[in-house]
């Protein structure tokens, strides 16, 4: 697409005045008159991705601001003085499967991919990872916890606790990610307790034994994990106490049902244990879908709110959400009830039908993620936007049970090939331009142009816009009395950045 579709035709020419000098003599020097120094005109910078992949985080240059309104079909007004939540970051999960396929690359390609994911500049600058504590459904080999024992044995003293499995591939990659982006934060989440702590004595079903000794042992398990990861060079900023606590036994991979009363009771043990150990790791509740899923076990309604209404709330920073049922408005509803608690969005996997072509997968994934995650989640108070697997192989694996049509942010294989997927580009429209610590600011919603805006700690502004309509739309963006205009193709996702001046706040 020619740049003229993205920018109004406008240019500034420097004006220089040349004054004539009198007749030159041997005893006089010519007078040199320099043109005045003119500051560059205020302008926004544009990056665009289109569903047909013609543009993929493509840099489309500067768009000058003008004084006053400009004609357009839609207008977004950005007010950087009205602020909302602080952003922690954007990212995915370095599951066991993701670590395996990335580690299978040769050193040169592996380093290049890690820079593409976490590095600044031309990389995506991913700044948040949600890490499974032990195995999830995306793991190579048998499921594991950090304290596995033969049937019938127990380990209340955590004498057999070990993170040796993670030391092989996961922790080296996490350290590399942190070296590439020192602002990277980690949230950790268990899919299951060790089997000996459960009613089923299995990693793949059951729930926590309702025994005070078991609650204390599980809290000690969390502490040992946090201390071991910190010692390995990967401090953990936050934990949730159970992945999808209403999912029960979803299909042959580690899982655990955790009723509301049990989550409250366990947090009331874990919170004091963290404080006694002088750990500042945040506890985040729930970590399940926006709405109750038809396959949920027990289907206790209002789960997050009931936990945050309990006495355990004094230990809880907020609640986390997934995307597999409901919609992002559930986050705003919870925030309205608990304005002193945070909201995190922590999991959503791209998926597709087996018959879909690569072009169909890219288009539908970009559209869904733009609408619901990149714009929808933070516009509904999320401090993070986290997809699921950072990387998978071409078959959507390796995995144990669970999703057979999931996609990663990148696909590794066959061989040494690496392909960047729609999840990479969609999330990059936020992660590259919205810094950790940014504040969401007011941006009006004209209807068909979904958007969210942020002011970064360095003062720059990032506006993310998704043209949710099937036709190109002419867009005007107005901030502090100045405006620019551009045309967005059908389905396009765009990010506009600018450095405010006195006139363009």
TAFEN-V869801 format. One record per backbone hydrogen bond with DSSP energy under -0.5 kcal/mol. CO is the residue of the C=O (numbers start at 1). NH is the residue of the N-H. E is the energy in kcal/mol with one decimal. If there is no record, write none. Layout:
co = (CO & CO)
nh = (NH & NH)
e = (E & E)
//
This chain:
co = (2 & 3 & 3 & 5 & 8 & 14 & 16 & 17 & 25 & 30 & 31 & 32 & 42 & 44 & 45 & 46 & 47 & 48 & 49 & 50 & 55 & 58 & 58 & 61 & 63 & 66 & 74 & 75 & 76 & 76 & 77 & 77 & 78 & 79 & 79 & 81 & 82 & 85 & 87 & 89 & 90 & 90 & 91 & 92 & 93 & 93 & 95 & 96 & 97 & 98 & 99 & 100 & 102 & 106 & 107 & 108 & 109 & 110 & 111 & 112 & 113 & 114 & 114 & 115 & 116 & 117 & 119 & 120 & 120 & 127 & 128 & 129 & 129 & 131 & 132 & 133 & 137 & 137 & 138 & 138 & 139 & 144 & 146 & 150 & 155 & 158 & 163 & 163 & 164 & 165 & 165 & 166 & 169 & 170 & 171 & 172 & 173 & 174 & 175 & 176 & 177 & 181 & 185 & 186 & 186 & 187 & 188 & 189 & 190 & 194 & 195 & 197 & 202 & 203 & 206 & 207 & 209 & 211 & 211 & 212 & 213 & 214 & 215 & 216 & 217 & 218 & 219 & 220 & 221 & 222 & 223 & 224 & 225 & 226 & 227 & 228 & 229 & 230 & 237 & 238 & 239 & 240 & 242 & 244 & 245 & 246 & 248 & 251 & 259 & 260 & 261 & 262 & 263 & 264 & 266 & 266 & 267 & 269 & 270 & 271 & 272 & 273 & 274 & 275 & 282 & 282 & 283 & 283 & 284 & 285 & 285 & 286 & 287 & 288 & 293 & 297 & 300 & 302 & 303 & 304 & 305 & 307 & 310 & 311 & 312 & 313 & 315 & 317 & 318 & 319 & 320 & 320 & 321 & 321 & 322 & 325 & 325 & 327 & 328 & 328 & 329 & 330 & 331 & 332 & 333 & 334 & 338 & 342 & 343 & 344 & 344 & 345 & 347 & 348 & 350 & 353 & 357 & 358 & 359 & 360 & 361 & 362 & 363 & 364 & 365 & 366 & 367 & 368 & 369 & 369 & 370 & 370 & 371 & 373 & 373 & 375 & 376 & 377 & 377 & 378 & 381 & 383 & 383 & 384 & 385 & 388 & 389 & 390 & 392 & 393 & 397 & 399 & 405 & 407 & 409 & 409 & 410 & 411 & 411 & 414 & 417 & 419 & 421 & 421 & 422 & 423 & 424 & 425 & 426 & 427 & 427 & 428 & 430 & 430 & 433 & 435 & 438 & 439 & 440 & 441 & 442 & 444 & 446 & 448 & 448 & 450 & 452 & 453 & 454 & 454 & 455 & 456 & 459 & 460 & 461 & 462 & 463 & 464 & 465 & 466 & 466 & 467 & 469 & 473 & 473 & 474 & 474 & 475 & 476 & 477 & 478 & 479 & 481 & 482 & 483 & 484 & 486 & 488 & 489 & 492 & 493 & 494 & 495 & 496 & 497 & 498 & 498)
nh = (5 & 6 & 7 & 487 & 10 & 16 & 18 & 19 & 28 & 32 & 33 & 34 & 65 & 63 & 497 & 60 & 495 & 58 & 493 & 53 & 50 & 48 & 60 & 46 & 44 & 483 & 476 & 77 & 78 & 478 & 79 & 444 & 80 & 82 & 442 & 83 & 442 & 440 & 437 & 385 & 127 & 128 & 387 & 130 & 95 & 390 & 99 & 100 & 101 & 102 & 103 & 104 & 105 & 110 & 111 & 112 & 113 & 114 & 115 & 116 & 117 & 118 & 119 & 119 & 124 & 126 & 125 & 122 & 123 & 185 & 92 & 131 & 187 & 189 & 134 & 191 & 139 & 400 & 96 & 97 & 141 & 135 & 162 & 153 & 158 & 161 & 166 & 167 & 168 & 168 & 169 & 171 & 173 & 174 & 175 & 176 & 177 & 178 & 179 & 180 & 181 & 184 & 129 & 237 & 238 & 131 & 240 & 133 & 243 & 197 & 198 & 209 & 205 & 255 & 257 & 199 & 211 & 214 & 215 & 216 & 217 & 218 & 219 & 220 & 221 & 222 & 223 & 224 & 225 & 226 & 227 & 228 & 229 & 230 & 231 & 232 & 234 & 233 & 282 & 188 & 284 & 190 & 245 & 247 & 258 & 297 & 250 & 402 & 263 & 264 & 265 & 266 & 267 & 268 & 269 & 270 & 271 & 273 & 274 & 275 & 276 & 277 & 279 & 278 & 239 & 284 & 317 & 318 & 241 & 287 & 320 & 245 & 244 & 322 & 296 & 299 & 303 & 306 & 307 & 308 & 309 & 310 & 313 & 314 & 315 & 316 & 283 & 342 & 285 & 344 & 287 & 288 & 346 & 347 & 290 & 290 & 291 & 330 & 331 & 332 & 333 & 334 & 335 & 336 & 337 & 338 & 341 & 319 & 383 & 321 & 346 & 386 & 323 & 388 & 407 & 356 & 361 & 362 & 363 & 364 & 365 & 366 & 367 & 368 & 369 & 370 & 371 & 372 & 373 & 374 & 375 & 376 & 376 & 377 & 378 & 379 & 380 & 380 & 382 & 381 & 343 & 88 & 89 & 345 & 91 & 93 & 409 & 410 & 412 & 396 & 393 & 401 & 352 & 350 & 421 & 424 & 392 & 413 & 419 & 417 & 413 & 411 & 424 & 425 & 426 & 427 & 428 & 429 & 429 & 430 & 431 & 432 & 433 & 434 & 435 & 438 & 87 & 455 & 84 & 453 & 79 & 446 & 448 & 450 & 468 & 466 & 464 & 441 & 456 & 462 & 439 & 459 & 500 & 456 & 498 & 454 & 496 & 452 & 494 & 450 & 468 & 491 & 491 & 475 & 488 & 73 & 74 & 486 & 76 & 484 & 78 & 482 & 68 & 479 & 66 & 477 & 475 & 473 & 492 & 467 & 49 & 465 & 47 & 463 & 45 & 461 & 500)
e = (-1.9 & -1.7 & -1.5 & -1.7 & -1.1 & -0.5 & -0.6 & -0.6 & -1.3 & -0.5 & -0.6 & -0.6 & -2.6 & -3.0 & -2.1 & -2.7 & -2.3 & -2.5 & -2.8 & -2.2 & -2.5 & -1.8 & -0.7 & -2.2 & -2.8 & -2.8 & -2.5 & -0.5 & -0.5 & -2.7 & -0.5 & -1.9 & -0.6 & -1.1 & -1.2 & -0.7 & -1.5 & -2.3 & -3.2 & -1.3 & -2.3 & -1.3 & -2.5 & -2.1 & -1.6 & -2.3 & -2.8 & -1.9 & -2.3 & -2.2 & -2.3 & -1.1 & -1.5 & -3.1 & -2.6 & -2.0 & -2.5 & -2.6 & -2.1 & -2.0 & -1.9 & -3.0 & -0.5 & -1.6 & -2.3 & -2.0 & -1.5 & -0.8 & -1.3 & -2.0 & -0.8 & -0.6 & -2.8 & -2.4 & -1.1 & -0.6 & -1.0 & -3.7 & -0.9 & -1.4 & -0.6 & -2.5 & -2.3 & -2.0 & -1.8 & -1.0 & -0.6 & -1.3 & -0.6 & -0.9 & -0.6 & -2.8 & -1.5 & -2.3 & -2.5 & -1.8 & -2.6 & -2.3 & -1.9 & -2.0 & -2.3 & -2.3 & -2.3 & -2.1 & -1.4 & -3.7 & -2.0 & -3.0 & -2.5 & -2.0 & -1.9 & -2.8 & -0.6 & -2.2 & -2.1 & -2.8 & -2.2 & -0.7 & -2.2 & -2.3 & -2.3 & -2.7 & -2.1 & -2.2 & -2.0 & -1.9 & -2.2 & -2.7 & -2.1 & -2.7 & -2.6 & -2.5 & -2.7 & -2.1 & -2.2 & -1.4 & -2.8 & -1.6 & -2.4 & -2.3 & -2.9 & -0.6 & -0.5 & -2.3 & -2.8 & -4.2 & -0.6 & -0.9 & -2.4 & -2.5 & -2.2 & -2.6 & -2.4 & -1.8 & -1.4 & -3.0 & -2.8 & -1.5 & -2.5 & -2.1 & -2.7 & -1.7 & -2.6 & -1.7 & -2.6 & -0.5 & -3.2 & -0.7 & -0.7 & -1.1 & -2.1 & -0.6 & -2.3 & -2.0 & -2.0 & -1.1 & -0.5 & -2.4 & -2.0 & -2.5 & -1.3 & -1.2 & -1.5 & -1.1 & -2.4 & -1.4 & -0.5 & -2.9 & -3.0 & -2.3 & -1.4 & -1.3 & -2.5 & -0.9 & -1.3 & -0.8 & -1.7 & -1.9 & -1.9 & -0.8 & -2.2 & -1.9 & -2.5 & -2.2 & -1.1 & -1.9 & -2.1 & -1.9 & -2.8 & -2.0 & -0.6 & -0.6 & -1.3 & -0.9 & -2.2 & -1.7 & -2.5 & -2.4 & -2.3 & -2.6 & -2.3 & -2.5 & -2.1 & -2.5 & -2.8 & -2.4 & -2.2 & -2.6 & -1.8 & -2.5 & -1.7 & -0.5 & -0.9 & -0.6 & -0.8 & -2.0 & -0.8 & -0.9 & -2.1 & -1.6 & -0.6 & -2.8 & -1.5 & -0.8 & -2.3 & -2.6 & -1.9 & -1.1 & -2.6 & -2.5 & -3.0 & -0.6 & -0.9 & -0.7 & -2.1 & -0.7 & -1.7 & -0.6 & -2.8 & -1.6 & -3.3 & -2.7 & -0.8 & -1.5 & -3.0 & -2.4 & -2.0 & -1.2 & -0.7 & -1.9 & -3.0 & -1.7 & -1.0 & -2.8 & -0.7 & -2.3 & -3.1 & -2.7 & -2.6 & -0.7 & -2.3 & -0.7 & -0.6 & -0.6 & -2.3 & -3.3 & -2.9 & -2.2 & -0.5 & -2.3 & -2.4 & -2.2 & -0.6 & -3.1 & -1.7 & -2.4 & -2.9 & -1.9 & -3.1 & -1.6 & -1.2 & -0.9 & -1.1 & -0.6 & -2.8 & -0.9 & -2.1 & -2.5 & -2.8 & -1.9 & -2.8 & -1.6 & -2.6 & -2.8 & -3.4 & -2.7 & -3.5 & -2.2 & -1.9 & -2.6 & -2.6 & -2.9 & -2.0 & -3.0 & -2.6 & -2.9 & -0.7)
//
